């Protein structure tokens, strides 16, 4: 069965620090990869997605992610975080024909002003 | 454009009761999925419907069921509630089931079982 691992359960940073959240998945076939964000009290929103092509994808609010196929990884990055980035971040994988997303456990990000 | 709407937003039930949750997808979206979110298990897939047909089902007991109507609105039902069913139930819609279609999530229905 496919699985998604997010290495960090809770990350605490100061404003302007750089961010990298790890995500690894286990599936050898064709995948689509997603990062979703859940701000406090709000619904899940798509940050960015990778389907094919350039492995470096850019999303909203200055986030980007790099797909490294050989490492089965899709890490999320942001050069300089803001207090408003405080949220929970979920990595998700869709495999061809599955018609569902498999989510990681989520990483809670706290940004101190 | 209205987003995915879920009702009720909050509800409290007791063990043994049943509950029905409703989801109205974004207009034009024909695929509706349901996920259960808990602190311990994270987000887990329940089922997915497209054109009134269940296309995929997650590893949940038969107490969890769903359906989709001709207007794409969907309901899920949980019978004989257990304490462990306390969770945030999320509905998500997308235009179709094409590989890679973006899922749009609702705010969820938070169920507490006492």
Interface residues (C-beta under 8 A of the other chain):
Chain A: X32 X36 X42 X43 X44 X45 X46 X49 X51 X90 X92 X94 X96 X97 X98 X99 X100 X101 X102 X103 X104 X105 X106
Chain B: X3 X4 X31 X33 X35 X42 X43 X44 X45 X48 X50 X55 X56 X58 X90 X92 X97 X99 X100 X102 X103 X104 X105 X106 X107 X108
